[in-house]
């Protein structure tokens, strides 16, 4: 009498069995059927409400997913432009770094030459001071 989804199904064999029963048995069976129907209606309303809630949550999740996908696509489209701008900045920074490194090395070589000149002139200055500035 029950199918796989646990719903009451009246098969022809069951209908023949019910015909042989008395009217009192029919009343009992009818009462059971009505109570099962009423119980299943309450459950069905709850299940339909739960199904509607799940569908609303699913629609919200899909909307969130679409919004995230739009953000990902916008970042993906802006990425080559940003990368090109950063590459230009990096090239300019490398060029400035090379120029500054060359200027520092030139200043270091000048400082080295000046230190050597000071070392060469120091004894002469000290001798001059000693001879004329007493």
C-alpha positions in Angstrom: 0.0 0.0 0.0 3.0 2.3 0.4 5.3 3.1 -2.5 9.1 3.9 -2.2 8.4 7.6 -1.0 6.2 6.4 1.9 3.0 7.8 0.4 -0.3 5.9 0.5 -1.0 4.4 -2.8 -4.2 2.4 -3.4 -3.3 -0.6 -5.6 -6.1 -2.6 -7.3 -5.4 -5.6 -5.0 -5.8 -3.4 -2.0 -9.0 -1.9 -3.4 -10.5 -5.4 -3.8 -9.6 -6.2 -0.2 -11.3 -3.0 1.1 -14.5 -3.9 -0.8 -14.9 -7.1 1.2 -14.7 -5.2 4.6 -17.6 -3.9 6.5 -18.7 -0.2 6.6 -17.2 0.2 10.1 -13.8 -0.9 8.8 -14.3 1.5 5.9 -14.8 4.3 8.5 -11.7 3.4 10.3 -9.7 3.2 7.1 -11.2 6.5 6.0 -10.3 8.1 9.3 -6.7 6.8 9.0 -6.5 8.0 5.5 -7.8 11.5 6.4 -5.4 11.7 9.4 -2.5 10.6 7.1 -3.6 13.1 4.6 -3.8 15.9 7.2 -0.4 14.9 8.6 1.2 14.8 5.2 -0.4 18.2 4.4 1.3 19.8 7.4 4.6 18.2 6.5 4.1 19.2 2.9 3.6 22.8 3.9 6.7 22.7 6.1 8.7 21.1 3.3 7.4 23.6 0.8 8.4 26.5 3.1 11.8 24.9 3.6 12.2 24.4 -0.1 11.3 28.0 -0.7 13.9 29.1 1.9 16.5 26.9 0.3 15.7 28.3 -3.1 16.0 31.9 -1.8 19.4 31.0 -0.2 20.5 29.4 -3.5 19.5 32.5 -5.5 21.4 34.7 -3.0 24.5 32.5 -3.2 24.3 32.6 -7.1 24.0 36.4 -6.9 27.1 36.5 -4.6 28.9 34.2 -6.9 28.1 36.4 -9.9 29.2 39.5 -8.1 32.5 37.8 -7.2 32.9 36.7 -10.8 32.4 40.2 -12.0 35.1 41.4 -9.6 37.5 38.7 -10.7 36.8 39.6 -14.4 37.4 43.3 -13.8 40.6 42.6 -12.0 41.7 40.2 -14.8 41.0 42.9 -17.4 42.8 45.6 -15.5 45.8 43.4 -14.8 47.6 43.8 -18.1 47.3 47.6 -17.9 48.6 47.7 -14.3 51.4 45.3 -15.2 52.4 47.5 -18.1 52.4 50.6 -15.9 54.5 48.8 -13.3 56.9 47.6 -15.9 57.4 51.2 -17.2 58.0 52.3 -13.6 60.4 49.5 -13.0 62.4 50.3 -16.1 62.5 54.0 -15.1 63.6 53.0 -11.6 66.3 50.7 -13.0 67.6 53.5 -15.2 67.7 56.0 -12.3 69.4 53.3 -10.1 72.1 52.8 -12.8 72.7 56.5 -13.1 72.9 57.0 -9.3 75.2 54.0 -9.0 77.5 55.5 -11.7 77.4 58.9 -9.9 78.3 57.3 -6.6 81.2 55.3 -8.1 82.5 58.6 -9.7 82.3 60.4 -6.4 84.1 57.5 -4.7 86.9 57.6 -7.3 87.2 61.4 -6.8 87.3 61.0 -3.0 90.0 58.4 -3.4 92.0 60.7 -5.7 91.6 63.6 -3.1 92.7 61.3 -0.2 95.8 60.4 -2.2 96.5 64.1 -2.9 96.0 64.9 0.7 98.4 62.1 1.6 100.9 63.5 -0.9 100.6 67.1 0.3 100.4 66.5 4.1 104.1 66.0 4.6 104.8 69.1 2.5 102.3 71.2 4.5 103.7 69.9 7.8 107.2 70.7 6.7 106.1 74.2 5.6 104.4 74.8 8.9 107.4 73.5 10.8 109.8 75.7 8.8 107.8 79.0 8.5 105.1 79.1 11.2 107.1 78.8 14.4 
